[in-house]
Amino acid sequence: MKLRRFFLLVVLMPLLLVECGGKDPEGGELPPPSGKDQPTDAPGGDDIDGGSGKEATPLGKDWTSVQIDEGVVYHTFSGVDEITEKYQEVFVIDVDLNNPKYQVKLVYESPRLATSAAFKKRSNAIAAINANYEPKSIYMRVDGKVIYPLENDYISDTGVPNWKSEAAFSISGDSNVSFLWAGSQKKGEVTVAQQKLYYTGLSTETYPNIISSAPMLIYNFNSDYGEKFVDYNKSTTNLSGEDPDKHQRTLHPRTAIALTEKNHLILFCVDGRIKSQGMGARSLTRFLKKWFNPKYALNLDGGGSTTMCVKGQGDNSTHVVNYPCDGNKNYDHTGERTRDAFIMILKK
């Protein structure tokens, strides 16, 4: 009898382990619209720092780090990046959201302001980045009120189908953040109407602050989203600058936001067009993965909009740390573009 029990236990033990092991919850992120597939491949094992469970910290040559406040670190990179093999200047704020001292805020300004002007309006601001694409291409909700309802099927008057709202960044409470996915593995497969239905269907109580953007770079540690967004077999010669295969392939200034497994929020800017060369979606994804290994990462508006402010850093008056390039080719902090949406870190 005892022998039979022993053999039964041996047979059932693997099943019990599988059943009890489970998976970590994904923090409330929503699935894509019904019937649309997501990439299922895990991040490649041959990447420098890929995979879950490994918190990366940017240290070593070309990196500097400054403690701005308890739980807030400012990182900068200046040098030749081995991914692009070009000179890059990168500016990063790392905020530990486990620290209750800070609030993540989606800020809307009308009329539009430069990032530094919006930053200086708030005496408790620690850091800020620009956020939104052109208003008619996005969905944005602030404190439960819809600001931009995702109006256009095409980008401005270019005739290019609107690809800029496949994903979104959301904030509830002071620092509960999530990354929403309303796209598909294949660009254009989910229509703007479907995306709009997706965002409007989200509860204002659960998701009072939403700003859509694209492309998603990393989702649940899967970097295929950003690495495969662009069709590198397509010639860009006759493409509009708003075509995603050109827009996200060309090296430009970029702004991004990311979240690590240990609940650190990453605000990220890389300059371009002046001294730093900039990145495309693939190189941006690989850079973030290598140095920060985030669980989620989303590209925001870049180019001439790319701006970061950090309290006590950069320009003494504006706190702009990078070198914005809108209408300015000088290597200084003055080339800001006015925008109407910003993501800020505020001290409570």
Helices and strands as residue ranges (DSSP letters): H 2-21, E 63-69, E 72-81, E 86-96, E 102-113, H 115-120, E 125-130, G 135-137, E 139-142, E 145-149, E 167-172, E 176-181, H 192-200, E 209-213, E 216-219, H 224-227, H 244-247, E 254-259, E 264-270, H 281-291, E 296-300, G 303-305, E 308-310, E 339-347
